[in-house]
Amino acid sequence: MPSIVSEPKSWRNQRKELSGSLGFVPTMGNLHAGHISLCEQAKRENDFVLASIFVNPTQFNQREDFDAYARTLEADCKLLDEAGVDFVFVPDEKTMYPDKYEVQVIEGLVSGELEGEFRPGHFQGMLTIVLKLLNIAQADRAYFGEKDFQQLTLVRKMADSLFLPVEIVAGKTVRAEDGLALSSRNARLTPEQRQIAPTLARLLKSGLDDAAVMKKLEEAGFRPEYVASKWGRRLAAAWLGDVRLIDNVPLSEVKKEEAA
């Protein structure tokens, strides 16, 4: 099993003993194959791999969602072990927020649109915790999935703007056989909703324009929040029942002709 560390000072002492490159995969636990693919990528590209598990309260818009987030540490550590992860950083809230969130990271442009419009404060919390984790990890490379593409864009921007000595590496979105992007939230879909959910990815790849995709999602039973094409991707967020799904595809994969 991976070695578990819970204090930043303990990890820093461990880090000094490592001779070789370190890859870092930050997570909130409740792991699925998408997380594991990032760990496996990190293992291929580095001598050692550190993963973190921390359910970050400051990026949840509703406390009840934070409280309901599944904590599955034992199962997560087993999956991380199978993926070849060497170390797991598992801090508590007091450790990560000794200042009670008085110091925050704010980005003034990208974080205000799309996800930022519908989840105010989310990216502020995300960037703050990612900066803390990157500073603690002292890794050569840190891995983030392309499914959360706006998040990836913001993390890269922060790393560049603050001259962080770490390479931000993207991992491809992992999908189920029917095209649905893997997410911890998928487990909350009813069987009927799970049959409908792959429509989101299919419509993102269609030749319909963004407004038409919004309309088609509504007709299929979704409550879409946005569909937008930027950063070389087509991105969307939509509710299916009480489950909020996000996805994106490269614009190069969008059909040129109008979908039937």
ABEGO torsion letter per residue (X at the ends): XBBBBABAAAAAAAAAABBEBBBBBBBAEGBBAAAAAAAAAAAAABABBBBBBBBBAAABABAAAAAABBBBAAAAAAAAAAAGBABBBBBBAAAABAAGGABBBBBAAAAABEAAAABBGAAAAAAAAAAAAAAAAGBABBBBBAABAAAAAAAAAAAAAAGBBBBBBBBBBBBBAAGBBBBAAAAABBAAAAAAAAAAAAAAABABBAAAAAAAAAAAGBBBABBBBBGGBBBBBBBBEABBBBBBBBAAABBABBBX
